[in-house]
Amino acid sequence: NPRSYNRTVCKECHNKDFVDNFYTAADKETAAINGLVKQSQDIMKPLYDQKLVSAQPFQEPIQFVEYETWHHFGRTAKFGAWMQGADYTQWHGMFELAGRFYIEFLPQVRDVLDKGKASGGAKADAAREIEKLVSATLNAPEHKWFIGKEPAEVKAARKKAAEEFRKRY
């Protein structure tokens, strides 16, 4: 199996603990990236199914953003995680991926849903149902910070970490 082989290669230079910790961290990063990509795809599916966006690829801005989410930024972040490229994991990967998701994709989803609701009938009903999916997605634990529903202890820990960082740098 390739994974076992790669671990053997890693152990030529690194000890078992280093390799185990590296795989644990890279697996977690991959799961987080895949989770965000899947959430965007789960939101897009009913938009396509209900014909709120074109079935023809790359006809609407939201289709480009969805593609970039998984194909470019998601893959870049995973590559960075597995190749120990911190800049590619964070700035060229997850930061860009999250930015596209929160600042481009979700507003475009809202625009599509608003148009669907304005059109009336079955499309309006479908748009309202998809709004529930978007709301449920944003109320998941990993998005609480974005919608201002982060638990107080998490906010306090984040604030403390930011203050410590500023003191160091």
Phi, psi and chi 1 to 4 in degrees:
 res  aa     phi    psi   chi1   chi2   chi3   chi4
   1 ASN       -  136.3  122.0   10.2      -      -
   2 PRO   -59.3  -36.8  -19.7   27.8      -      -
   3 ARG   -62.8  -45.4 -170.2  173.3  173.4   98.2
   4 SER   -63.4  -41.7  -64.9      -      -      -
   5 TYR   -61.3  -46.1  173.8   77.2      -      -
   6 ASN   -61.9  -38.8  -73.4  -16.8      -      -
   7 ARG   -62.8  -38.1  -70.2  175.0   74.0   91.9
   8 THR   -63.3  -42.0  -58.4      -      -      -
   9 VAL   -62.1  -44.4  171.0      -      -      -
  10 CYS   -58.3  -39.4  -66.1      -      -      -
  11 LYS   -72.8   -6.4  -70.3  176.4 -173.7  171.9
  12 GLU   -65.5  -30.3  -69.8  -63.2  -42.4      -
  13 CYS  -116.5  -26.5  -61.8      -      -      -
  14 HIS  -116.2  152.1  -56.1  -70.9      -      -
  15 ASN   -78.3  167.5   68.2   39.2      -      -
  16 LYS   -57.6  -43.9 -179.0 -175.6  179.9  -42.5
  17 ASP   -61.2  -43.1  -71.5  -18.4      -      -
  18 PHE   -60.2  -48.0  177.4   91.1      -      -
  19 VAL   -63.9  -44.4  173.2      -      -      -
  20 ASP   -61.3  -45.3  -70.6  -13.1      -      -
  21 ASN   -64.1  -40.6  -70.5  -23.5      -      -
  22 PHE   -61.1  -48.0  166.3   74.3      -      -
  23 TYR   -64.7  -38.1  -89.5   77.2      -      -
  24 THR   -62.2  -47.3  -63.3      -      -      -
  25 ALA   -65.5  -45.0      -      -      -      -
  26 ALA   -65.9  -37.7      -      -      -      -
  27 ASP   -63.7  -41.8  -76.9  -22.5      -      -
  28 LYS   -64.2  -43.7  -76.4 -178.7 -179.2  177.7
  29 GLU   -62.7  -43.4 -177.2   71.3   13.2      -
  30 THR   -61.3  -42.5  -61.1      -      -      -
  31 ALA   -64.0  -40.4      -      -      -      -
  32 ALA   -64.8  -43.5      -      -      -      -
  33 ILE   -64.3  -48.6  -66.3  160.4      -      -
  34 ASN   -60.9  -35.2  -72.0  -14.8      -      -
  35 GLY   -63.2  -45.6      -      -      -      -
  36 LEU   -67.0  -41.0 -165.7   58.3      -      -
  37 VAL   -62.5  -45.0  168.4      -      -      -
  38 LYS   -62.7  -39.6 -177.3  173.2 -177.7  -26.4
  39 GLN   -61.7  -40.7  -71.7  171.3  -23.8      -
  40 SER   -67.0  -38.6   66.2      -      -      -
  41 GLN   -68.1  -36.4  -68.0  170.3  -23.0      -
  42 ASP   -65.6  -30.8  -71.9  -12.2      -      -
  43 ILE   -76.7  -38.0  -69.2  168.9      -      -
  44 MET   -68.6  -36.3  -74.9  -61.4  -68.3      -
  45 LYS   -53.1  -52.9 -176.6  175.7 -177.8  -22.4
  46 PRO   -68.2  -24.6   19.4  -27.8      -      -
  47 LEU   -63.6  -41.1  -64.9  178.3      -      -
  48 TYR   -69.9  -48.5  -75.7  115.7      -      -
  49 ASP   -57.5  -37.2  -68.4  -11.6      -      -
  50 GLN   -92.8    7.3  -60.7  -59.5  -39.0      -
  51 LYS    58.9   35.6  -62.7  179.1  178.6   32.2
  52 LEU   -86.2  -18.3  -65.7  169.8      -      -
  53 VAL  -128.6  158.0  -65.2      -      -      -
  54 SER   -62.7  140.7  173.5      -      -      -
  55 ALA   -73.7  -20.9      -      -      -      -
  56 GLN   -76.5  124.4  179.4   67.3   29.3      -
  57 PRO   -60.1  145.6  -19.9   30.1      -      -
  58 PHE    59.7   39.4  -56.8  112.4      -      -
  59 GLN   -99.3  -19.3  -61.6  -59.8  -56.2      -
  60 GLU  -132.3  148.4  -59.2  177.0   47.0      -
  61 PRO   -52.9  -38.0  -26.8   34.6      -      -
  62 ILE   -61.3  -30.1 -165.5  170.5      -      -
  63 GLN   -69.6  -35.0  -66.3  169.4  -51.4      -
  64 PHE   -67.2  -43.4  -77.5   88.7      -      -
  65 VAL   -64.6  -43.3  174.6      -      -      -
  66 GLU   -60.3  -43.1 -179.4 -151.0    7.4      -
  67 TYR   -62.5  -47.7  179.3   79.4      -      -
  68 GLU   -60.2  -34.1  -76.3 -177.9  -38.2      -
  69 THR   -55.6  -53.6  -62.1      -      -      -
  70 TRP   -88.7  -41.5   74.5  -93.0      -      -
  71 HIS   -76.0  -43.0 -173.6  -92.8      -      -
  72 HIS   -97.0  -65.4 -178.1   69.1      -      -
  73 PHE   -71.7  -39.3  -60.9  111.0      -      -
  74 GLY   -62.4  -45.8      -      -      -      -
  75 ARG   -68.2  -37.2  -71.6  176.5   19.6  160.8
  76 THR   -62.3  -45.5  -61.3      -      -      -
  77 ALA   -63.6  -42.2      -      -      -      -
  78 LYS   -66.4  -40.6  -73.2 -172.5  -89.7 -170.9
  79 PHE   -58.9  -46.3  174.3   80.9      -      -
  80 GLY   -60.1  -42.1      -      -      -      -
  81 ALA   -62.5  -42.1      -      -      -      -
  82 TRP   -82.3  -17.6  -74.8  101.3      -      -
  83 MET  -109.5   12.2  -60.5  -53.9  -68.0      -
  84 GLN    56.4   40.5  -65.5 -175.9  -35.8      -
  85 GLY  -102.6   88.1      -      -      -      -
  86 ALA   -55.0  -42.7      -      -      -      -
  87 ASP   -61.5  -36.8  -84.1    0.8      -      -
  88 TYR   -78.6  -29.1  -73.0   91.7      -      -
  89 THR   -69.6  -48.3  -56.3      -      -      -
  90 GLN   -91.2  -74.0  177.1   57.9   26.6      -
  91 TRP   -71.0  -43.2  -59.3  116.6      -      -
  92 HIS   -89.7   -3.9  -56.6  -61.5      -      -
  93 GLY  -119.4  -88.5      -      -      -      -
  94 MET   -62.3  -40.0  -98.1  -39.0  -95.1      -
  95 PHE   -60.8  -47.3 -178.8   79.6      -      -
  96 GLU   -66.4  -41.3  -65.1  -79.6   -3.6      -
  97 LEU   -61.6  -48.5  175.7   61.0      -      -
  98 ALA   -64.8  -41.0      -      -      -      -
  99 GLY   -59.7  -44.8      -      -      -      -
 100 ARG   -63.5  -42.4  -67.2  -59.4 -171.3  -81.8
 101 PHE   -64.1  -52.9 -177.6   80.9      -      -
 102 TYR   -80.1  -38.7  -66.8  115.2      -      -
 103 ILE   -98.5  -21.7  -53.1  -55.9      -      -
 104 GLU  -115.0  -55.9  -70.5 -175.2   42.8      -
 105 PHE   -61.5  -55.1  178.6   70.6      -      -
 106 LEU   -60.9  -43.5  -70.7  175.6      -      -
 107 PRO   -61.5  -35.9  -26.4   36.1      -      -
 108 GLN   -68.8  -36.6  -70.4  176.8   10.2      -
 109 VAL   -60.0  -46.1  167.5      -      -      -
 110 ARG   -60.2  -40.3  -72.0 -176.1 -171.7  104.8
 111 ASP   -61.8  -44.8  -70.4  -14.5      -      -
 112 VAL   -61.7  -43.1  168.0      -      -      -
 113 LEU   -66.7  -39.6  -64.2  177.1      -      -
 114 ASP   -61.1  -42.4  -72.4  -14.7      -      -
 115 LYS   -64.3  -40.4  -72.4  177.3 -172.6  168.4
 116 GLY   -62.4  -43.7      -      -      -      -
 117 LYS   -65.6  -37.8  -70.9 -173.8  -64.2 -173.0
 118 ALA   -68.3  -25.3      -      -      -      -
 119 SER   -76.5  -16.6   70.2      -      -      -
 120 GLY    78.3  179.4      -      -      -      -
 121 GLY    62.4 -144.4      -      -      -      -
 122 ALA   -63.1  -35.9      -      -      -      -
 123 LYS   -65.0  -38.2  -75.1 -169.4  176.3 -171.6
 124 ALA   -64.9  -42.9      -      -      -      -
 125 ASP   -63.0  -43.5  -66.7  -20.5      -      -
 126 ALA   -62.9  -42.5      -      -      -      -
 127 ALA   -61.0  -41.1      -      -      -      -
 128 ARG   -65.0  -37.9  -78.2 -170.7  -76.5  -81.9
 129 GLU   -66.8  -41.1  -76.4  -58.0  -51.4      -
 130 ILE   -67.3  -32.8  -62.1  165.9      -      -
 131 GLU   -58.0  -37.0  -82.4 -178.0  -32.7      -
 132 LYS   -64.7  -39.5  -67.1  175.9 -171.8  174.4
 133 LEU   -63.4  -44.2  170.3   62.8      -      -
 134 VAL   -62.4  -43.8  172.5      -      -      -
 135 SER   -61.6  -45.2  178.3      -      -      -
 136 ALA   -62.4  -40.2      -      -      -      -
 137 THR   -61.1  -48.7  -61.0      -      -      -
 138 LEU   -69.3  -20.5  -72.6  176.1      -      -
 139 ASN   -88.8    2.9  -82.9  -75.4      -      -
 140 ALA   -68.2  152.4      -      -      -      -
 141 PRO   -52.6  -38.0  -25.1   32.3      -      -
 142 GLU   -70.6  -12.9   63.2  -89.2   26.6      -
 143 HIS  -109.9   -1.8  -58.8  -66.7      -      -
 144 LYS   -55.5  -37.4  -66.1  -81.9 -173.2 -178.8
 145 TRP   -60.6  -36.8   68.7  -87.0      -      -
 146 PHE   -70.8  -34.1 -176.3   72.8      -      -
 147 ILE   -98.5    9.3   60.6  171.8      -      -
 148 GLY    75.5   23.8      -      -      -      -
 149 LYS  -114.6   24.0  -67.6 -175.3  176.6  178.8
 150 GLU   -68.1  137.6 -165.9  170.9   46.3      -
 151 PRO   -58.7  148.3  -21.6   30.5      -      -
 152 ALA   -56.4  -40.3      -      -      -      -
 153 GLU   -67.1  -32.6   64.5  -86.2    5.9      -
 154 VAL   -71.4  -42.9  174.6      -      -      -
 155 LYS   -58.6  -44.6  -81.1 -176.0 -173.7  176.5
 156 ALA   -63.8  -42.4      -      -      -      -
 157 ALA   -64.9  -40.2      -      -      -      -
 158 ARG   -64.1  -43.6 -174.5 -175.1  -51.3  -82.8
 159 LYS   -62.9  -43.9 -177.5  178.3  178.5 -177.4
 160 LYS   -62.4  -45.1 -178.8 -179.7  177.6 -168.7
 161 ALA   -61.8  -40.4      -      -      -      -
 162 ALA   -64.8  -41.5      -      -      -      -
 163 GLU   -64.1  -42.8  -71.2  167.6   -2.2      -
 164 GLU   -63.1  -39.7  -70.6  171.9    0.8      -
 165 PHE   -62.1  -46.6 -179.7   83.5      -      -
 166 ARG   -61.3  -37.0  -78.8 -167.7  -80.7  -74.3
 167 LYS   -64.0  -39.2  -74.3  178.3 -172.1  173.3
 168 ARG   -70.2  -35.3  -84.8 -164.3  -46.7 -103.7
 169 TYR  -119.1      -  -58.5  101.5      -      -
